[in-house]
Amino acid sequence: LLGSVRKPYVVVVGGAKVSDKIGVLENLAKVATSILVGGAMANTFLKAKGIGIGASLVQEDQLESVRAALASAEKRGVKILLPSDHVVAERFAADAPPRIVDTSIPDGWMGLDI
């Protein structure tokens, strides 16, 4: 994964905790063309970029690490792609009516994962 790779080289990563994956992402950004970030982990990236995430799960203590990773990737010409639309609800429950929103998640709503 980190050796001599053919380009384009796209990495897909998700999950909840940025703290578990930030080191891996930084190493993969040295060889990747693009990194697609999904799952609850994307919320921390979105917030670091100033995009509203409402009441979604976020790792506040990782915002500076994410900002540094975004800046480093940009300097290398690596694209970090984040969700541009979201399925949201006012609460995490099977009977909560979902809604689809573009870009930012409204206050009081949370982004839901698959």
N, CA, C and O atoms as a MOPAC input file, in Angstrom:
PM7 MOZYME 1SCF
protein

 N      0.80300 1    -1.21100 1     0.00000 1
 C      0.00000 1     0.00000 1     0.00000 1
 C      0.83900 1     1.26600 1     0.00000 1
 O      0.37900 1     2.31300 1    -0.45600 1
 N      2.05700 1     1.18600 1     0.50200 1
 C      2.88300 1     2.38500 1     0.59100 1
 C      4.09900 1     2.33900 1    -0.32100 1
 O      4.86800 1     3.29800 1    -0.38400 1
 N      4.27500 1     1.23700 1    -1.02100 1
 C      5.43700 1     1.11400 1    -1.88700 1
 C      5.20400 1     1.75800 1    -3.23400 1
 O      4.52000 1     2.77600 1    -3.34000 1
 N      5.76500 1     1.17100 1    -4.24200 1
 C      5.59700 1     1.66300 1    -5.60300 1
 C      4.20000 1     1.27300 1    -6.08500 1
 O      3.90300 1     0.09100 1    -6.25700 1
 N      3.35700 1     2.26300 1    -6.29900 1
 C      1.96700 1     2.00100 1    -6.67400 1
 C      1.65500 1     2.64000 1    -8.01500 1
 O      2.27200 1     3.62700 1    -8.41500 1
 N      0.68000 1     2.05100 1    -8.70000 1
 C      0.22300 1     2.61200 1    -9.96700 1
 C     -0.74100 1     3.75300 1    -9.67900 1
 O     -1.51900 1     3.69300 1    -8.72600 1
 N     -0.68700 1     4.77700 1   -10.49300 1
 C     -1.56600 1     5.93300 1   -10.35200 1
 C     -2.62000 1     5.87800 1   -11.45100 1
 O     -2.30900 1     5.42300 1   -12.55200 1
 N     -3.82100 1     6.31000 1   -11.21200 1
 C     -4.27800 1     6.93300 1    -9.97600 1
 C     -4.43300 1     5.90100 1    -8.86300 1
 O     -4.74400 1     4.73500 1    -9.10600 1
 N     -4.20900 1     6.36100 1    -7.65300 1
 C     -4.27600 1     5.52300 1    -6.45800 1
 C     -5.25300 1     6.18000 1    -5.50500 1
 O     -4.95800 1     7.22200 1    -4.92000 1
 N     -6.42400 1     5.56400 1    -5.34900 1
 C     -7.49600 1     6.13500 1    -4.54600 1
 C     -7.69100 1     5.29800 1    -3.29200 1
 O     -7.77700 1     4.07100 1    -3.35600 1
 N     -7.76000 1     5.97700 1    -2.14500 1
 C     -7.95400 1     5.33400 1    -0.85400 1
 C     -9.35400 1     5.68100 1    -0.36200 1
 O     -9.76700 1     6.83900 1    -0.42500 1
 N    -10.08100 1     4.68400 1     0.12600 1
 C    -11.40000 1     4.90700 1     0.72000 1
 C    -11.29800 1     4.53800 1     2.19000 1
 O    -10.88500 1     3.42900 1     2.52900 1
 N    -11.67500 1     5.46400 1     3.06100 1
 C    -11.58100 1     5.22200 1     4.49700 1
 C    -12.84300 1     5.74600 1     5.17700 1
 O    -13.41200 1     6.76100 1     4.77600 1
 N    -13.26000 1     5.03100 1     6.20800 1
 C    -14.44300 1     5.44800 1     6.95700 1
 C    -14.33400 1     4.96500 1     8.38200 1
 O    -13.26800 1     4.55100 1     8.83700 1
 N    -15.43400 1     5.02100 1     9.06700 1
 C    -15.45600 1     4.63900 1    10.46900 1
 C    -15.82600 1     5.83800 1    11.31000 1
 O    -16.25600 1     6.86300 1    10.78200 1
 N    -15.66300 1     5.72000 1    12.59300 1
 C    -16.08500 1     6.79000 1    13.49200 1
 C    -14.92500 1     7.63600 1    13.99300 1
 O    -15.06500 1     8.85100 1    14.13500 1
 N    -13.78000 1     7.01300 1    14.26300 1
 C    -12.70900 1     7.71700 1    14.96700 1
 C    -11.57100 1     8.15000 1    14.04900 1
 O    -10.87600 1     7.31800 1    13.46600 1
 N    -11.39500 1     9.43900 1    13.93100 1
 C    -10.25200 1     9.98900 1    13.21500 1
 C     -8.96900 1     9.61800 1    13.94900 1
 O     -7.95100 1     9.31900 1    13.32400 1
 N     -9.02300 1     9.63900 1    15.27100 1
 C     -7.82500 1     9.38300 1    16.07600 1
 C     -7.21700 1     8.01500 1    15.78100 1
 O     -6.00600 1     7.83900 1    15.91200 1
 N     -8.04100 1     7.04500 1    15.38500 1
 C     -7.53400 1     5.71200 1    15.05800 1
 C     -6.87000 1     5.65400 1    13.68900 1
 O     -6.08900 1     4.74200 1    13.41700 1
 N     -7.17600 1     6.62600 1    12.82000 1
 C     -6.75000 1     6.51800 1    11.42400 1
 C     -5.90900 1     7.67100 1    10.90700 1
 O     -5.42000 1     7.59900 1     9.78000 1
 N     -5.71900 1     8.73100 1    11.68200 1
 C     -5.03600 1     9.91000 1    11.16500 1
 C     -3.60000 1     9.60300 1    10.73900 1
 O     -3.14000 1    10.13200 1     9.72800 1
 N     -2.89100 1     8.77300 1    11.47700 1
 C     -1.53400 1     8.39400 1    11.09500 1
 C     -1.49500 1     7.61000 1     9.80100 1
 O     -0.61800 1     7.82100 1     8.96300 1
 N     -2.44200 1     6.70700 1     9.64000 1
 C     -2.53700 1     5.92900 1     8.40300 1
 C     -2.83400 1     6.85200 1     7.22100 1
 O     -2.23400 1     6.72000 1     6.15400 1
 N     -3.76200 1     7.78500 1     7.42100 1
 C     -4.10600 1     8.72900 1     6.35400 1
 C     -2.91100 1     9.58000 1     5.94900 1
 O     -2.68000 1     9.81300 1     4.76300 1
 N     -2.15800 1    10.04000 1     6.93400 1
 C     -0.98500 1    10.86400 1     6.63000 1
 C      0.04000 1    10.08100 1     5.81300 1
 O      0.65300 1    10.63300 1     4.90000 1
 N      0.23100 1     8.80100 1     6.13200 1
 C      1.16200 1     7.97600 1     5.35300 1
 C      0.62400 1     7.67900 1     3.96400 1
 O      1.37400 1     7.72200 1     2.98900 1
 N     -0.67000 1     7.37800 1     3.85800 1
 C     -1.25300 1     7.09700 1     2.55000 1
 C     -1.26100 1     8.34200 1     1.66100 1
 O     -1.17500 1     8.22700 1     0.43900 1
 N     -1.36400 1     9.52900 1     2.26400 1
 C     -1.35500 1    10.77300 1     1.49800 1
 C     -0.01100 1    11.00100 1     0.80100 1
 O      0.08400 1    11.82800 1    -0.10700 1
 N      1.01800 1    10.27700 1     1.21800 1
 C      2.32300 1    10.39700 1     0.56800 1
 C      2.34200 1     9.70800 1    -0.79600 1
 O      3.18800 1    10.01900 1    -1.63400 1
 N      1.40900 1     8.76700 1    -1.02700 1
 C      1.39900 1     8.02500 1    -2.28900 1
 C      0.05900 1     8.08600 1    -3.02400 1
 O      0.00500 1     7.79300 1    -4.21900 1
 N     -1.00400 1     8.45300 1    -2.34900 1
 C     -2.34100 1     8.43800 1    -2.95700 1
 C     -2.54100 1     9.62900 1    -3.88300 1
 O     -1.89400 1    10.66800 1    -3.74900 1
 N     -3.44700 1     9.44400 1    -4.81500 1
 C     -3.90100 1    10.52500 1    -5.68100 1
 C     -5.08000 1    11.22200 1    -5.02400 1
 O     -5.16700 1    12.44900 1    -5.01600 1
 N     -5.99600 1    10.41400 1    -4.46700 1
 C     -7.19500 1    10.92000 1    -3.79500 1
 C     -7.50500 1    10.05200 1    -2.58400 1
 O     -7.20700 1     8.85700 1    -2.55900 1
 N     -8.11900 1    10.68900 1    -1.56800 1
 C     -8.57800 1     9.96600 1    -0.38400 1
 C    -10.04200 1    10.32400 1    -0.19400 1
 O    -10.39400 1    11.49800 1    -0.07500 1
 N    -10.89400 1     9.30300 1    -0.16500 1
 C    -12.32200 1     9.49000 1     0.05900 1
 C    -12.61200 1     9.17600 1     1.51200 1
 O    -12.32900 1     8.07100 1     1.97700 1
 N    -13.17200 1    10.13300 1     2.23400 1
 C    -13.44800 1     9.96600 1     3.65700 1
 C    -14.96000 1     9.89700 1     3.85300 1
 O    -15.68900 1    10.79000 1     3.42000 1
 N    -15.42600 1     8.83500 1     4.50600 1
 C    -16.85000 1     8.67100 1     4.74800 1
 C    -17.11700 1     8.27300 1     6.18300 1
 O    -16.22700 1     8.32600 1     7.03200 1
 N    -18.33900 1     7.87700 1     6.44400 1
 C    -18.73900 1     7.47600 1     7.78100 1
 C    -18.72900 1     8.66200 1     8.72900 1
 O    -18.62000 1     9.81100 1     8.30100 1
 N    -18.84200 1     8.37800 1    10.00500 1
 C    -18.86300 1     9.44100 1    11.00700 1
 C    -17.54700 1    10.21400 1    11.02800 1
 O    -17.50500 1    11.37300 1    11.44100 1
 N    -16.48700 1     9.57000 1    10.58600 1
 C    -15.18900 1    10.22500 1    10.52400 1
 C    -15.22500 1    11.47700 1     9.64200 1
 O    -14.50700 1    12.44300 1     9.90300 1
 N    -16.04700 1    11.45900 1     8.61700 1
 C    -16.14700 1    12.60500 1     7.71100 1
 C    -16.62700 1    13.85100 1     8.44000 1
 O    -16.28800 1    14.96500 1     8.03800 1
 N    -17.40800 1    13.68900 1     9.50300 1
 C    -17.91400 1    14.85200 1    10.23300 1
 C    -16.78900 1    15.70200 1    10.80400 1
 O    -16.86000 1    16.93100 1    10.77400 1
 N    -15.75600 1    15.05500 1    11.32100 1
 C    -14.62900 1    15.80100 1    11.87300 1
 C    -13.91200 1    16.56400 1    10.76300 1
 O    -13.48300 1    17.69900 1    10.96900 1
 N    -13.77900 1    15.95200 1     9.59500 1
 C    -13.16500 1    16.63400 1     8.45400 1
 C    -14.03300 1    17.80500 1     7.99900 1
 O    -13.52000 1    18.89100 1     7.73000 1
 N    -15.34000 1    17.58800 1     7.91200 1
 C    -16.24800 1    18.66300 1     7.50200 1
 C    -16.17300 1    19.83600 1     8.47000 1
 O    -16.07800 1    20.98800 1     8.04700 1
 N    -16.21600 1    19.54900 1     9.76200 1
 C    -16.15700 1    20.62100 1    10.75800 1
 C    -14.82100 1    21.35500 1    10.68600 1
 O    -14.77800 1    22.57700 1    10.82800 1
 N    -13.74200 1    20.62600 1    10.46800 1
 C    -12.41500 1    21.24800 1    10.35200 1
 C    -12.36600 1    22.21500 1     9.17800 1
 O    -11.59700 1    23.17600 1     9.18800 1
 N    -13.18800 1    21.95900 1     8.17000 1
 C    -13.24700 1    22.83900 1     7.00000 1
 C    -14.29600 1    23.93900 1     7.15300 1
 O    -14.51400 1    24.72700 1     6.23300 1
 N    -14.94200 1    23.98800 1     8.31700 1
 C    -15.92700 1    25.03800 1     8.55700 1
 C    -17.31600 1    24.73700 1     8.03400 1
 O    -18.14300 1    25.64000 1     7.91600 1
 N    -17.58000 1    23.48500 1     7.72000 1
 C    -18.88700 1    23.07700 1     7.20800 1
 C    -19.72700 1    22.57800 1     8.37400 1
 O    -19.25600 1    21.77800 1     9.18400 1
 N    -20.96600 1    23.04500 1     8.46200 1
 C    -21.84300 1    22.68500 1     9.56800 1
 C    -22.15700 1    21.19600 1     9.60700 1
 O    -22.45200 1    20.58200 1     8.58200 1
 N    -22.08900 1    20.62800 1    10.80300 1
 C    -22.39100 1    19.20600 1    10.96700 1
 C    -23.52800 1    18.98000 1    11.95800 1
 O    -23.78400 1    17.84400 1    12.35900 1
 N    -24.21500 1    20.05900 1    12.35700 1
 C    -25.34500 1    19.91700 1    13.27800 1
 C    -24.95000 1    19.20600 1    14.55200 1
 O    -23.95400 1    19.54800 1    15.18900 1
 N    -25.75600 1    18.19600 1    14.92100 1
 C    -25.53000 1    17.42600 1    16.15000 1
 C    -24.81900 1    16.10400 1    15.86500 1
 O    -24.89400 1    15.17700 1    16.67200 1
 N    -24.13700 1    16.00800 1    14.74000 1
 C    -23.45900 1    14.77200 1    14.33800 1
 C    -22.26400 1    14.46700 1    15.22800 1
 O    -21.69300 1    15.35900 1    15.85600 1
 N    -21.89700 1    13.19300 1    15.27000 1
 C    -20.72000 1    12.73800 1    15.99800 1
 C    -19.47700 1    13.42400 1    15.43500 1
 O    -19.29300 1    13.48500 1    14.21900 1
 N    -18.63300 1    13.93600 1    16.31600 1
 C    -17.40000 1    14.60000 1    15.90500 1
 C    -16.34100 1    14.38600 1    16.98300 1
 O    -16.66300 1    14.28300 1    18.16600 1
 N    -15.08000 1    14.32000 1    16.56900 1
 C    -13.97700 1    14.24000 1    17.51900 1
 C    -13.34000 1    15.62700 1    17.60700 1
 O    -12.43700 1    15.95800 1    16.83800 1
 N    -13.81600 1    16.41800 1    18.54100 1
 C    -13.35100 1    17.79800 1    18.71300 1
 C    -11.84400 1    17.86600 1    18.92900 1
 O    -11.19000 1    18.79400 1    18.45100 1
 N    -11.29200 1    16.89900 1    19.64000 1
 C     -9.86300 1    16.92600 1    19.94700 1
 C     -8.99000 1    16.59600 1    18.73500 1
 O     -7.76400 1    16.66100 1    18.82800 1
 N     -9.59300 1    16.24700 1    17.61600 1
 C     -8.83700 1    15.90000 1    16.41200 1
 C     -8.91300 1    16.97300 1    15.32800 1
 O     -8.33500 1    16.80200 1    14.25400 1
 N     -9.61600 1    18.07500 1    15.59000 1
 C     -9.80600 1    19.09900 1    14.56000 1
 C     -8.48000 1    19.67400 1    14.06500 1
 O     -8.30400 1    19.85400 1    12.86000 1
 N     -7.55800 1    19.96000 1    14.95500 1
 C     -6.25700 1    20.50800 1    14.53000 1
 C     -5.46500 1    19.48200 1    13.72300 1
 O     -4.81800 1    19.83900 1    12.73900 1
 N     -5.50900 1    18.21400 1    14.13000 1
 C     -4.81600 1    17.15800 1    13.37500 1
 C     -5.38800 1    17.04000 1    11.97100 1
 O     -4.64900 1    16.86400 1    11.00200 1
 N     -6.70400 1    17.13700 1    11.86800 1
 C     -7.35600 1    17.04500 1    10.55900 1
 C     -6.99100 1    18.25300 1     9.69700 1
 O     -6.71800 1    18.10400 1     8.50600 1
 N     -6.98400 1    19.44000 1    10.28900 1
 C     -6.59900 1    20.64400 1     9.52600 1
 C     -5.17000 1    20.50700 1     8.99600 1
 O     -4.88600 1    20.87700 1     7.85700 1
 N     -4.28200 1    19.97800 1     9.82300 1
 C     -2.89100 1    19.77400 1     9.39500 1
 C     -2.82000 1    18.74200 1     8.27300 1
 O     -2.07400 1    18.92400 1     7.31100 1
 N     -3.59000 1    17.66100 1     8.38900 1
 C     -3.60200 1    16.62800 1     7.35000 1
 C     -4.16800 1    17.17900 1     6.04400 1
 O     -3.66100 1    16.86500 1     4.96700 1
 N     -5.21200 1    17.99700 1     6.13300 1
 C     -5.79100 1    18.61700 1     4.93400 1
 C     -4.77700 1    19.53000 1     4.25100 1
 O     -4.64700 1    19.51100 1     3.02700 1
 N     -4.06700 1    20.32100 1     5.03300 1
 C     -3.06700 1    21.23600 1     4.47600 1
 C     -1.91600 1    20.45900 1     3.83900 1
 O     -1.43600 1    20.81700 1     2.76300 1
 N     -1.48100 1    19.40200 1     4.50600 1
 C     -0.39500 1    18.58500 1     3.98000 1
 C     -0.80000 1    17.91500 1     2.66100 1
 O     -0.02700 1    17.88200 1     1.70400 1
 N     -2.01600 1    17.38700 1     2.63100 1
 C     -2.49900 1    16.74400 1     1.40300 1
 C     -2.59700 1    17.75200 1     0.26900 1
 O     -2.23900 1    17.44700 1    -0.86900 1
 N     -3.08000 1    18.95100 1     0.57200 1
 C     -3.19900 1    19.98800 1    -0.46100 1
 C     -1.83600 1    20.34000 1    -1.03800 1
 O     -1.70200 1    20.50500 1    -2.25100 1
 N     -0.82600 1    20.45700 1    -0.18600 1
 C      0.53300 1    20.76700 1    -0.64900 1
 C      1.05900 1    19.68100 1    -1.57800 1
 O      1.81200 1    19.96000 1    -2.51200 1
 N      0.65800 1    18.44200 1    -1.31500 1
 C      1.11800 1    17.31100 1    -2.14300 1
 C      0.26600 1    17.12500 1    -3.39300 1
 O      0.60100 1    16.31800 1    -4.26000 1
 N     -0.83500 1    17.86800 1    -3.48700 1
 C     -1.73100 1    17.71600 1    -4.62700 1
 C     -2.67600 1    16.53600 1    -4.48900 1
 O     -3.25600 1    16.08000 1    -5.47500 1
 N     -2.83400 1    16.03700 1    -3.26500 1
 C     -3.73100 1    14.91600 1    -2.99400 1
 C     -5.12100 1    15.47000 1    -2.68500 1
 O     -5.27500 1    16.34000 1    -1.82700 1
 N     -6.11700 1    14.96600 1    -3.38300 1
 C     -7.49100 1    15.39600 1    -3.13800 1
 C     -8.08200 1    14.60100 1    -1.98400 1
 O     -8.03200 1    13.37100 1    -1.97900 1
 N     -8.63800 1    15.30200 1    -1.01100 1
 C     -9.40000 1    14.63600 1     0.04500 1
 C    -10.85600 1    14.97100 1    -0.22000 1
 O    -11.27600 1    16.12400 1    -0.11800 1
 N    -11.61500 1    13.94500 1    -0.56100 1
 C    -13.01200 1    14.11800 1    -0.94000 1
 C    -13.91800 1    13.72600 1     0.21700 1
 O    -13.75700 1    12.66800 1     0.82400 1
 N    -14.87100 1    14.60100 1     0.50800 1
 C    -15.80600 1    14.42300 1     1.61900 1
 C    -17.22500 1    14.36200 1     1.08200 1
 O    -17.47900 1    14.79500 1    -0.04200 1
 N    -18.15200 1    13.83100 1     1.86600 1
 C    -19.54500 1    13.78400 1     1.41500 1
 C    -20.06600 1    15.18700 1     1.08400 1
 O    -19.76500 1    16.15600 1     1.78000 1
 N    -20.84500 1    15.27100 1     0.01700 1
 C    -21.42300 1    16.56100 1    -0.37800 1
 C    -22.91800 1    16.62300 1    -0.08900 1
 O    -23.53400 1    17.68400 1    -0.19000 1
 N    -23.49200 1    15.49100 1     0.26700 1
 C    -24.88200 1    15.47700 1     0.72000 1
 C    -25.00000 1    14.43000 1     1.82600 1
 O    -24.14600 1    13.55600 1     1.96800 1
 N    -26.07900 1    14.53800 1     2.60800 1
 C    -26.19500 1    13.70300 1     3.79400 1
 C    -27.63700 1    13.28800 1     4.02600 1
 O    -28.56700 1    14.04200 1     3.74400 1
 N    -27.81000 1    12.07900 1     4.54300 1
 C    -29.10100 1    11.67200 1     5.08400 1
 C    -29.05500 1    12.05300 1     6.55800 1
 O    -28.16000 1    11.63300 1     7.29200 1
 N    -30.02900 1    12.85400 1     6.98200 1
 C    -30.03500 1    13.36200 1     8.35200 1
 C    -31.37100 1    13.06200 1     9.02900 1
 O    -32.37500 1    12.78700 1     8.37300 1
 N    -31.35100 1    13.12200 1    10.34000 1
 C    -32.57400 1    13.00000 1    11.14100 1
 C    -32.35700 1    13.80200 1    12.42100 1
 O    -31.22900 1    14.15100 1    12.76900 1
 N    -33.44600 1    14.08200 1    13.10500 1
 C    -33.34300 1    14.84900 1    14.34200 1
 C    -32.88500 1    13.98900 1    15.51600 1
 O    -32.46600 1    14.50500 1    16.55100 1
 N    -32.97100 1    12.66400 1    15.34000 1
 C    -32.51000 1    11.75200 1    16.38100 1
 C    -32.11200 1    10.43900 1    15.73500 1
 O    -32.52200 1    10.13800 1    14.61300 1
 N    -31.31400 1     9.66200 1    16.44600 1
 C    -30.86000 1     8.36700 1    15.95500 1
 C    -31.86900 1     7.31100 1    16.39300 1
 O    -31.77000 1     6.75500 1    17.48600 1
 N    -32.83100 1     7.04700 1    15.53200 1
 C    -33.87400 1     6.05900 1    15.83300 1
 C    -34.47700 1     5.57200 1    14.52000 1
 O    -34.56000 1     6.32300 1    13.54800 1
 N    -34.89600 1     4.31200 1    14.50100 1
 C    -35.45100 1     3.71800 1    13.29100 1
 C    -36.69200 1     4.45800 1    12.80100 1
 O    -36.94800 1     4.49100 1    11.59800 1
 N    -37.46600 1     5.05000 1    13.70600 1
 C    -38.69400 1     5.73600 1    13.29700 1
 C    -38.50000 1     7.24600 1    13.09700 1
 O    -39.47600 1     7.96300 1    12.87500 1
 N    -37.27400 1     7.73200 1    13.17200 1
 C    -37.00000 1     9.15700 1    12.93900 1
 C    -37.10100 1     9.43600 1    11.44300 1
 O    -36.42600 1     8.78100 1    10.64800 1
 N    -37.93400 1    10.40000 1    11.04700 1
 C    -38.06600 1    10.69900 1     9.61700 1
 C    -36.76100 1    11.27300 1     9.04900 1
 O    -36.24800 1    12.27000 1     9.55800 1
 N    -36.23200 1    10.65000 1     8.00600 1
 C    -34.98400 1    11.13300 1     7.40700 1
 C    -35.23400 1    12.28200 1     6.43100 1
 O    -36.35000 1    12.50400 1     5.96100 1
 N    -34.16500 1    12.99000 1     6.15300 1
 C    -34.19800 1    14.08800 1     5.19100 1
 C    -32.84000 1    14.09300 1     4.50100 1
 O    -31.83800 1    13.71100 1     5.10500 1
 N    -32.79700 1    14.51100 1     3.27100 1
 C    -31.52400 1    14.62000 1     2.55600 1
 C    -31.19000 1    16.10300 1     2.42800 1
 O    -32.02000 1    16.90400 1     1.99800 1
 N    -29.95800 1    16.45500 1     2.80800 1
 C    -29.51000 1    17.84300 1     2.72200 1
 C    -28.20000 1    17.90900 1     1.94500 1
 O    -27.41600 1    16.96000 1     1.93600 1
 N    -27.98300 1    19.03500 1     1.30100 1
 C    -26.73300 1    19.27600 1     0.59500 1
 C    -25.75500 1    20.00500 1     1.49900 1
 O    -26.14900 1    20.84400 1     2.30900 1
 N    -24.51300 1    19.68900 1     1.36000 1
 C    -23.37400 1    20.34200 1     2.00200 1
 C    -23.41800 1    20.32300 1     3.51600 1
 O    -22.85000 1    19.40800 1     4.11300 1
 N    -24.07200 1    21.29900 1     4.18600 1
 C    -24.00300 1    21.35200 1     5.64300 1
 C    -25.25000 1    20.76500 1     6.28500 1
 O    -26.34100 1    20.78700 1     5.71500 1
 N    -25.05700 1    20.24400 1     7.48100 1
 C    -26.13300 1    19.61600 1     8.24800 1
 C    -26.71700 1    20.67400 1     9.18000 1
 O    -25.97100 1    21.32300 1     9.91400 1
 N    -28.04600 1    20.86300 1     9.16500 1
 C    -28.64600 1    21.90400 1    10.00100 1
 C    -28.46100 1    21.64500 1    11.50000 1
 O    -28.33300 1    20.49900 1    11.93000 1
 N    -28.44800 1    22.72500 1    12.28400 1
 C    -28.37500 1    22.61200 1    13.74100 1
 C    -29.50300 1    21.71500 1    14.24100 1
 O    -30.63200 1    21.79400 1    13.75800 1
 N    -29.18400 1    20.86400 1    15.21000 1
 C    -30.17600 1    19.97600 1    15.80700 1
 C    -30.38700 1    18.67700 1    15.04800 1
 O    -31.05400 1    17.77100 1    15.54700 1
 N    -29.83200 1    18.57400 1    13.85900 1
 C    -29.94900 1    17.35300 1    13.04500 1
 C    -28.61200 1    16.63200 1    13.06500 1
 O    -27.57400 1    17.24300 1    13.31800 1
 N    -28.63700 1    15.33300 1    12.79900 1
 C    -27.39200 1    14.57000 1    12.76300 1
 C    -27.28900 1    13.77700 1    11.47600 1
 O    -28.27500 1    13.24300 1    10.96900 1
 N    -26.08300 1    13.71500 1    10.96600 1
 C    -25.79800 1    12.89500 1     9.79400 1
 C    -25.82800 1    11.43500 1    10.19500 1
 O    -25.29400 1    11.05500 1    11.23700 1
 N    -26.45700 1    10.61800 1     9.35900 1
 C    -26.57500 1     9.18700 1     9.65600 1
 C    -25.75100 1     8.39700 1     8.64700 1
 O    -25.64100 1     8.76400 1     7.47700 1
 N    -25.18900 1     7.32900 1     9.12400 1
 C    -24.34900 1     6.48100 1     8.29400 1
 C    -25.20800 1     5.34300 1     7.74000 1
 O    -26.36300 1     5.17100 1     8.13000 1
 N    -24.62800 1     4.58300 1     6.83900 1
 C    -25.33800 1     3.45900 1     6.24900 1
 C    -25.81700 1     2.52900 1     7.33100 1
 O    -26.44300 1     1.51000 1     7.03700 1

